[in-house]
Amino acid sequence: MSRIQILDGGLGTSLVDKYKVEFDDATPLWSTHLLVDGHDTLLSCQRDFVQAGADVLLTATYQASIEGFARTKTREYPHGIPKSAIGHYLSCAVDIALRAANGHEHTKVALSLGPYGACMIPGQEYSGSLHMFAFETIPRVDEIRAVRRAVAACDITLPFWISCVSPGEVDTLPDGSTIGQAVEAMLDPTVQGPVPWGVGINCTELHKLPRLVQSLELSIRQKLTQNPTALIPSLVLYPDSMNGKVYNTTTGKWELSNALIKAQSEA
């Protein structure tokens, strides 16, 4: 693998902007809903990412959850998709991503697992097809440790990364943990479970990235000083790129953040 890999991104927003897909209360799975109804659209969108030069494709499983499937009603499952049927849809996610990457040997497929989805990890049944696992938007240090334990319990041998989220203006995780504490949980050799191949930040406002990356770099350097034989983790970064907009759960639309509105009014 080259030193710099380009990740796809903005699956949900790309589906809305280019393919005019609408998400509402009837689609609690968001972009994962296209695994239920919309395979061709999802395949086309993911092929767009490949054509644009993406080296890594994330599967459309970020929003996957038992509750979300249970609230998704179909002709086959008028009362909601049962837990026993979820595996089929997750398999479809991998198959579609692999089809999108077909013919592009450099393009890898990573299984996307959001903070809740981490408890739904499908295990080693996909190890022959996937190239890596992505544990994304992790909001708490104890969840970082839980992810590592889950990876060990499922006997996963593929590379995986853990990326955290830092909302608002404070450079911490939602649970109040510092970047240093997050790195400690990711790289501490005494924590049960393997050390991730990559560490980083996602779903965080772009203007915060320089400070957060500096904190990551400092914390990683300190860990490597304590353990010089440890492998240097890859840095995984994919911040928000909606030009300062945040999703309003009330209106169901992307709107300018309060911070950006304030900055524009003071300019």
N, C-alpha and C positions, 0 to 999 in steps of 0.2 A: 504494500500500500504506500502511496506517496505521502509526503509529510502533510499536505493539505488536502482534505477531502471536502467536497461540496455536498451538503445535505439538502434534500428537498425541503419544502416547507409551505405553510399556508394552504394545506389541503382544503380545510373547511371554507376559507375565504375564496380560494380559487374556484371551488364548486359553486359558490354563490355568485361571484363576479362574472365568470366566463360561461358557466353552464346553467346559470339561473336556477340552481337548486334552492329550495326554500326549506328552512328548518323552523319548526315550531313545536308546540306541546305534543303534537302527534308523532314527532320524530325525536324522542328523548335520547337516542343514540348519536345524534348529530351526524357527522360524516360517516360514522360506522353504520348508519342506516342504509347506506348504499350497498352494504353486504346483504341486506335483506331485499332491497328493491333498487337496482341501479348499477349492476355490474359493468355494463358497457360504458356508462358515464364515468365511473370510477377508473376504469382501465384507461380511458382516453385522457383523463386528468393526470393520472400518474405517468402516462407516456409523455405528456407535456413536460413534466419535470425532467424526465430522461433526455428528451430532445434539447432541453435548456442546459444540459450539462451536469445534472445531479449525479454524484458518485454513490450516494446512499439514498435509498427509498425507504420511507417509513410505511409500515402497513397501516391500513385504515382501522386501527383497533384502539386508538388512544381513549376514546369515550366508551369502550366496551365495559359493561357491568351487568351483573345478574339482574339488578333492579331495572336498568335501562331496557334490557331485552324483555323483561316481564311486562313492562309498560308499552311495548311495541306490539300492536295488534295487526295480524295478517289474515288472509283468507284461510290459510292452513291452521293458524293459531289465533282464533278470534278473541281469546281471553289473554293473550300475551304469549310470547315465546318462552317455553320452559327451559330450565337449566340444562336438561338433557340434550337440547337441540343446539346449544350455544357453540359447542365444538365445531359443528359443521360450518357455521358462519366464520369462525376464526380461521378455519382451514381455507375458506374462500378468500379471506384477506391476503393470506400468504400466496395463494395461487395467482391472484390477480396482480399482485406486486411483482411476482416472478415473471408473469407474462409481459408486464410493462417493461421489465428490464431485459427481456429476451433479445438477443442479438447485440447486446452491449456488455461485453465481458467485464468491463471495469465497474459496472454498476452492481452494488451490493444491496441486499434487502435486510432491514432491521425490523424486528417485531416491536411495535410501539406499545408500551405499557404505561398508562398514566398512573397517578398516585393511588387511585382505587383499583385500577386494572392490575396492579402488581400482585394482588391476591388471587388473580385469575390466571396466573401464568400457566400455559398449557403443557409445560414440561418438555421432555426430550423428544417427543414425537415429531417435532418440527426440525430437529437438529440436522437432518439430511438436506433440508432445503434452505433454511435461513443462514445468514452469515453472521448475525449479531443480534443482541437484544438491547432495547433502549428503554430505560426506566426514567420517565420524564416528569418534570414539574413536581418533584418531591418537596413537600413543604415543611418536613420535620426531620430532626436528626434521628429520632427513634425509628422513623420509617426508613431512613438510609440503612440503618443496622438491620432492620427487618428484611429489606431487599437482599442484602448479602446473605442472610440466613436462608431466605427462600431459594436463592440461586444454588446454595450448597445442598439444600434438602431435595431439590429437583435434579441434582446431578448434571447441571448445565455446564458444559465445557466450552461453549462458544464465547467469544469476547462480548462484554456488555459495558454499557456506560450508565452512569447515574448523573442526571442533571437536576439542579434545584431551581426554585423560583424565588425571586426577591421582589415582591410587589411594593407599591408605594414609594416613598422617598427615602426610607431608611434602608441601609445596606445590610439587611438581615433576612433570614427566612421568616415565613409567617409565624413560626413558633417562637420567634425572638432569638434564635441561634445565630451566631456570627458565621461568616464564611469559613473562618478558621475552624470552628467547631464542626461544620459540615465536612470539611476536608478531613478532619481527624476521624470522623465516623466512616468516611469512605476508604481511607488508607490505613487505618490502625490495624496492624497485623494481629492484635489480640482479639479483634472482633471475629466471631464465627462467620465463616464464609470467605470466598475469594475476594481479592482486591479488584475493583473494576479496571477494565482496559482504558476507559476514559472517564473524565469528570468534567462538570461544567455547569452552565446556566442556560435556562430557556424560559420563554414566556415572561420576559422581563423587559422593561422599557429600555430602548437603545441607548439613551443618554447616560444610563447608569453603568453601562458595560465597562468603560475604562477603569472605574474605581473597583468594580467587582473582579475584573480580571487581575488587577494589581494585587488584590487581597488573595485571590486564588494562587497566583504565582508565589507570593510570599509564604503562604501556608504550605504549599507543596514543597518549596525549597527547604523549609524548616523540617518537614517530615523526612526528606531525603538526607538531610544532614544527620538526623538521628539514625537512619538506616541507609547507608551509602550503597548497599547492594540491591536495594529495591529498584524496580523498573519505573521509569518516568511515565506517568499516565498521559494519555493524549488529552488535549483540551477540546471540549465540545461546546460550541457556542451557537445558539440560535434564538436571539432575542425577538421580541415583538417587532413587527415591521409594518404596522398599520398607520405610520406617520402620526404617531401620538394619539391614536384613537384607542378606546377601550370598549369592550362589549357591555352594553346596558341590558341587564337581564330583564328589566321591566318593559322596555320598548322593543327588545329583540333586535337592536341595531347597534352598529359601531359608531361611537360618538367621540368627540374630542374629550380628552381627559381634563379634569379640573386644573391640573398642574399646567397643561399646555394653554388652556384658556387664560389662566392668570398670567403666564409668561407673555402671551400675545397682547394682553391688555396693558401690560407694563412696557411693552416695546415702543 
